[in-house]
Amino acid sequence: MEEQDRDEIPLLTKEEAIAEVRRWIEVEQVDPEKIFAAFGETTVRYKDLIAHLEQDTPDGSLLLLAISRGRVMKQTRDREMEALLQIIGQPPPPRKASAS
């Protein structure tokens, strides 16, 4: 991401972020004991994310930003991969007949 884009990350709502965490745990089968983030003496596991978001803890605001940024990065990566696959999937240009 470019420097100017970092300030323009669209924040998810608290409800959207909670739904995203539930999807990770229930659909993508992320281990709830896995560490999502660690800063200072604080360690936040996936199972703790929803409580931080629901209770509007100070760490919850940072976690909301991290979840929002992660979604933007995933969407960007998905678009780039789709574009790459379209390029790879194109047939090679026709060869010109060589004059011998």
TORPA-4810 file (N, C-alpha, C, O; in nm, 3 decimals):
<nodes>
NODE_1_0.082_-0.118_0.000_0.000_0.000_0.000_0.086_0.124_0.000_0.191_0.128_0.065_M
NODE_2_0.042_0.224_-0.072_0.116_0.349_-0.074_0.090_0.425_0.055_-0.011_0.403_0.122_E
NODE_3_0.182_0.515_0.089_0.172_0.592_0.213_0.040_0.667_0.223_-0.023_0.667_0.330_E
NODE_4_-0.005_0.731_0.115_-0.127_0.809_0.121_-0.249_0.721_0.142_-0.347_0.765_0.200_Q
NODE_5_-0.246_0.596_0.095_-0.359_0.506_0.108_-0.380_0.460_0.252_-0.492_0.425_0.288_D
NODE_6_-0.277_0.459_0.332_-0.289_0.411_0.469_-0.385_0.493_0.551_-0.454_0.440_0.638_R
NODE_7_-0.392_0.622_0.525_-0.483_0.709_0.599_-0.625_0.699_0.546_-0.717_0.751_0.609_D
NODE_8_-0.645_0.635_0.433_-0.776_0.631_0.370_-0.840_0.493_0.378_-0.929_0.461_0.299_E
NODE_9_-0.797_0.410_0.473_-0.853_0.277_0.487_-0.996_0.291_0.539_-1.017_0.349_0.645_I
NODE_10_-1.094_0.239_0.466_-1.231_0.248_0.515_-1.250_0.154_0.634_-1.233_0.033_0.621_P
NODE_11_-1.284_0.211_0.748_-1.303_0.130_0.868_-1.433_0.051_0.859_-1.536_0.104_0.817_L
NODE_12_-1.426_-0.074_0.899_-1.546_-0.155_0.911_-1.624_-0.105_1.032_-1.567_-0.043_1.122_L
NODE_13_-1.752_-0.132_1.033_-1.828_-0.106_1.155_-1.792_-0.215_1.255_-1.734_-0.317_1.220_T
NODE_14_-1.827_-0.192_1.380_-1.800_-0.292_1.483_-1.870_-0.423_1.447_-1.813_-0.531_1.466_K
NODE_15_-1.992_-0.414_1.397_-2.069_-0.534_1.361_-2.004_-0.609_1.244_-1.999_-0.732_1.244_E
NODE_16_-1.955_-0.535_1.145_-1.887_-0.598_1.031_-1.760_-0.669_1.077_-1.729_-0.779_1.030_E
NODE_17_-1.685_-0.606_1.167_-1.562_-0.666_1.216_-1.592_-0.793_1.296_-1.521_-0.892_1.282_A
NODE_18_-1.696_-0.789_1.378_-1.734_-0.908_1.455_-1.776_-1.020_1.362_-1.740_-1.136_1.383_I
NODE_19_-1.853_-0.987_1.258_-1.894_-1.088_1.159_-1.773_-1.147_1.087_-1.769_-1.267_1.060_A
NODE_20_-1.674_-1.063_1.058_-1.552_-1.110_0.993_-1.476_-1.208_1.083_-1.429_-1.311_1.035_E
NODE_21_-1.466_-1.176_1.211_-1.397_-1.266_1.306_-1.472_-1.398_1.318_-1.411_-1.504_1.319_V
NODE_22_-1.605_-1.391_1.327_-1.685_-1.515_1.335_-1.664_-1.600_1.211_-1.656_-1.723_1.220_R
NODE_23_-1.656_-1.535_1.094_-1.633_-1.609_0.969_-1.498_-1.679_0.973_-1.487_-1.795_0.932_R
NODE_24_-1.395_-1.609_1.021_-1.263_-1.670_1.030_-1.266_-1.797_1.114_-1.211_-1.900_1.077_W
NODE_25_-1.334_-1.787_1.230_-1.335_-1.899_1.324_-1.427_-2.011_1.277_-1.390_-2.128_1.284_I
NODE_26_-1.547_-1.978_1.229_-1.646_-2.079_1.194_-1.629_-2.136_1.054_-1.640_-2.257_1.034_E
NODE_27_-1.601_-2.050_0.957_-1.595_-2.095_0.817_-1.453_-2.135_0.778_-1.431_-2.243_0.723_V
NODE_28_-1.357_-2.048_0.809_-1.219_-2.076_0.770_-1.146_-2.164_0.871_-1.031_-2.201_0.850_E
NODE_29_-1.215_-2.197_0.981_-1.162_-2.287_1.082_-1.029_-2.242_1.143_-0.941_-2.323_1.170_Q
NODE_30_-1.015_-2.110_1.165_-0.896_-2.057_1.232_-0.901_-2.103_1.377_-1.005_-2.094_1.441_V
NODE_31_-0.789_-2.151_1.428_-0.780_-2.196_1.567_-0.803_-2.076_1.659_-0.727_-1.979_1.653_D
NODE_32_-0.906_-2.080_1.744_-0.934_-1.967_1.833_-0.819_-1.935_1.929_-0.810_-1.823_1.978_P
NODE_33_-0.732_-2.030_1.954_-0.618_-2.008_2.044_-0.500_-1.942_1.974_-0.405_-1.899_2.038_E
NODE_34_-0.507_-1.935_1.841_-0.399_-1.874_1.764_-0.390_-1.724_1.797_-0.492_-1.658_1.815_K
NODE_35_-0.268_-1.673_1.804_-0.247_-1.532_1.835_-0.277_-1.447_1.713_-0.222_-1.469_1.605_I
NODE_36_-0.365_-1.349_1.731_-0.398_-1.254_1.625_-0.299_-1.138_1.626_-0.250_-1.097_1.521_F
NODE_37_-0.270_-1.086_1.746_-0.178_-0.973_1.758_-0.113_-0.975_1.895_-0.171_-1.022_1.993_A
NODE_38_0.007_-0.923_1.899_0.078_-0.906_2.026_0.145_-0.770_2.023_0.215_-0.737_1.927_A
NODE_39_0.124_-0.692_2.127_0.188_-0.562_2.137_0.215_-0.535_2.284_0.126_-0.548_2.368_F
NODE_40_0.339_-0.498_2.312_0.378_-0.479_2.451_0.361_-0.607_2.528_0.406_-0.714_2.485_G
NODE_41_0.296_-0.598_2.642_0.269_-0.716_2.725_0.136_-0.783_2.689_0.099_-0.883_2.749_E
NODE_42_0.067_-0.726_2.592_-0.067_-0.775_2.556_-0.060_-0.874_2.441_0.006_-0.850_2.340_T
NODE_43_-0.130_-0.984_2.458_-0.146_-1.083_2.351_-0.295_-1.101_2.329_-0.370_-1.126_2.424_T
NODE_44_-0.339_-1.089_2.204_-0.480_-1.105_2.172_-0.494_-1.227_2.081_-0.436_-1.234_1.973_V
NODE_45_-0.573_-1.322_2.129_-0.600_-1.443_2.051_-0.730_-1.423_1.973_-0.812_-1.337_2.007_R
NODE_46_-0.749_-1.502_1.869_-0.869_-1.490_1.788_-0.995_-1.498_1.873_-1.090_-1.424_1.849_Y
NODE_47_-0.995_-1.586_1.973_-1.113_-1.603_2.058_-1.144_-1.477_2.140_-1.257_-1.460_2.185_K
NODE_48_-1.046_-1.389_2.159_-1.064_-1.267_2.238_-1.107_-1.146_2.155_-1.149_-1.045_2.210_D
NODE_49_-1.098_-1.157_2.024_-1.126_-1.042_1.937_-1.268_-0.988_1.955_-1.287_-0.867_1.967_L
NODE_50_-1.366_-1.077_1.957_-1.505_-1.032_1.964_-1.530_-0.956_2.093_-1.597_-0.852_2.092_I
NODE_51_-1.478_-1.005_2.205_-1.498_-0.935_2.333_-1.436_-0.796_2.329_-1.497_-0.700_2.377_A
NODE_52_-1.316_-0.783_2.274_-1.252_-0.651_2.263_-1.336_-0.557_2.177_-1.354_-0.440_2.210_H
NODE_53_-1.389_-0.609_2.066_-1.468_-0.526_1.976_-1.603_-0.487_2.038_-1.646_-0.373_2.027_L
NODE_54_-1.668_-0.583_2.105_-1.799_-0.556_2.165_-1.791_-0.457_2.281_-1.881_-0.375_2.299_E
NODE_55_-1.683_-0.464_2.357_-1.671_-0.380_2.477_-1.606_-0.246_2.448_-1.586_-0.166_2.539_Q
NODE_56_-1.574_-0.220_2.324_-1.509_-0.093_2.287_-1.386_-0.063_2.374_-1.368_0.050_2.420_D
NODE_57_-1.303_-0.165_2.395_-1.181_-0.144_2.472_-1.085_-0.058_2.390_-1.100_-0.049_2.268_T
NODE_58_-0.987_0.006_2.455_-0.888_0.083_2.378_-0.818_-0.004_2.273_-0.793_0.041_2.161_P
NODE_59_-0.789_-0.127_2.310_-0.727_-0.218_2.213_-0.823_-0.252_2.101_-0.780_-0.284_1.989_D
NODE_60_-0.954_-0.246_2.129_-1.053_-0.277_2.027_-1.046_-0.183_1.909_-1.068_-0.224_1.795_G
NODE_61_-1.014_-0.057_1.934_-1.001_0.040_1.824_-0.884_0.004_1.733_-0.895_0.012_1.610_S
NODE_62_-0.773_-0.036_1.793_-0.658_-0.079_1.712_-0.690_-0.208_1.636_-0.651_-0.224_1.520_L
NODE_63_-0.761_-0.298_1.702_-0.796_-0.424_1.637_-0.893_-0.399_1.522_-0.885_-0.466_1.419_L
NODE_64_-0.985_-0.305_1.539_-1.078_-0.270_1.432_-1.001_-0.218_1.310_-1.032_-0.253_1.197_L
NODE_65_-0.902_-0.134_1.335_-0.819_-0.083_1.226_-0.743_-0.197_1.159_-0.735_-0.202_1.036_L
NODE_66_-0.688_-0.289_1.238_-0.613_-0.402_1.182_-0.703_-0.492_1.097_-0.663_-0.536_0.989_A
NODE_67_-0.824_-0.520_1.145_-0.917_-0.605_1.070_-0.959_-0.534_0.941_-0.968_-0.597_0.836_I
NODE_68_-0.985_-0.404_0.950_-1.024_-0.326_0.832_-0.912_-0.325_0.729_-0.935_-0.346_0.610_S
NODE_69_-0.790_-0.302_0.775_-0.674_-0.299_0.685_-0.651_-0.436_0.621_-0.619_-0.446_0.503_R
NODE_70_-0.669_-0.540_0.700_-0.653_-0.676_0.647_-0.751_-0.706_0.536_-0.717_-0.771_0.437_G
NODE_71_-0.875_-0.658_0.552_-0.975_-0.681_0.448_-0.938_-0.609_0.319_-0.950_-0.665_0.210_R
NODE_72_-0.893_-0.484_0.332_-0.851_-0.406_0.215_-0.735_-0.476_0.145_-0.733_-0.487_0.022_V
NODE_73_-0.638_-0.522_0.223_-0.522_-0.589_0.163_-0.564_-0.718_0.092_-0.513_-0.748_-0.015_M
NODE_74_-0.657_-0.793_0.151_-0.704_-0.917_0.088_-0.776_-0.887_-0.043_-0.754_-0.955_-0.143_K
NODE_75_-0.862_-0.784_-0.043_-0.933_-0.748_-0.165_-0.835_-0.705_-0.274_-0.853_-0.741_-0.391_Q
NODE_76_-0.733_-0.629_-0.238_-0.631_-0.586_-0.333_-0.557_-0.706_-0.389_-0.536_-0.716_-0.510_T
NODE_77_-0.516_-0.796_-0.300_-0.445_-0.917_-0.342_-0.531_-1.002_-0.435_-0.481_-1.054_-0.535_R
NODE_78_-0.660_-1.016_-0.402_-0.750_-1.095_-0.486_-0.763_-1.035_-0.626_-0.761_-1.107_-0.725_D
NODE_79_-0.777_-0.900_-0.632_-0.787_-0.834_-0.764_-0.658_-0.852_-0.844_-0.663_-0.879_-0.964_R
NODE_80_-0.544_-0.839_-0.778_-0.416_-0.855_-0.848_-0.400_-0.999_-0.898_-0.351_-1.020_-1.009_E
NODE_81_-0.441_-1.096_-0.818_-0.431_-1.236_-0.859_-0.523_-1.264_-0.977_-0.486_-1.336_-1.070_M
NODE_82_-0.643_-1.208_-0.974_-0.737_-1.226_-1.084_-0.680_-1.167_-1.214_-0.691_-1.228_-1.320_E
NODE_83_-0.621_-1.049_-1.206_-0.561_-0.985_-1.323_-0.445_-1.069_-1.376_-0.429_-1.085_-1.497_A
NODE_84_-0.363_-1.121_-1.284_-0.250_-1.205_-1.325_-0.299_-1.332_-1.395_-0.243_-1.373_-1.496_L
NODE_85_-0.403_-1.394_-1.341_-0.456_-1.516_-1.403_-0.514_-1.488_-1.540_-0.507_-1.574_-1.629_L
NODE_86_-0.571_-1.370_-1.560_-0.623_-1.335_-1.693_-0.509_-1.319_-1.792_-0.520_-1.358_-1.908_Q
NODE_87_-0.399_-1.262_-1.747_-0.282_-1.245_-1.834_-0.224_-1.382_-1.869_-0.194_-1.409_-1.985_I
NODE_88_-0.209_-1.466_-1.769_-0.150_-1.600_-1.790_-0.238_-1.684_-1.881_-0.189_-1.762_-1.962_I
NODE_89_-0.371_-1.667_-1.866_-0.465_-1.749_-1.941_-0.481_-1.709_-2.086_-0.547_-1.780_-2.162_G
NODE_90_-0.423_-1.597_-2.129_-0.437_-1.553_-2.267_-0.348_-1.638_-2.357_-0.235_-1.670_-2.321_Q
NODE_91_-0.399_-1.673_-2.475_-0.316_-1.752_-2.568_-0.200_-1.666_-2.620_-0.211_-1.544_-2.627_P
NODE_92_-0.091_-1.731_-2.656_0.023_-1.656_-2.710_-0.013_-1.591_-2.844_-0.100_-1.641_-2.915_P
NODE_93_0.052_-1.482_-2.877_0.024_-1.419_-3.007_0.064_-1.512_-3.120_0.156_-1.592_-3.104_P
NODE_94_-0.003_-1.504_-3.234_0.030_-1.592_-3.347_0.171_-1.562_-3.397_0.216_-1.447_-3.399_P
NODE_95_0.239_-1.667_-3.437_0.375_-1.651_-3.491_0.371_-1.608_-3.634_0.284_-1.649_-3.711_R
NODE_96_0.467_-1.525_-3.671_0.479_-1.484_-3.811_0.555_-1.591_-3.885_0.649_-1.652_-3.832_K
NODE_97_0.515_-1.614_-4.008_0.585_-1.713_-4.090_0.724_-1.661_-4.122_0.740_-1.546_-4.161_A
NODE_98_0.822_-1.747_-4.105_0.960_-1.703_-4.134_0.987_-1.717_-4.282_0.946_-1.814_-4.346_S
NODE_99_1.057_-1.618_-4.335_1.093_-1.621_-4.477_1.226_-1.692_-4.490_1.327_-1.643_-4.441_A
NODE_100_1.227_-1.808_-4.556_1.352_-1.880_-4.575_1.396_-1.877_-4.717_1.500_-1.933_-4.751_S
</nodes>
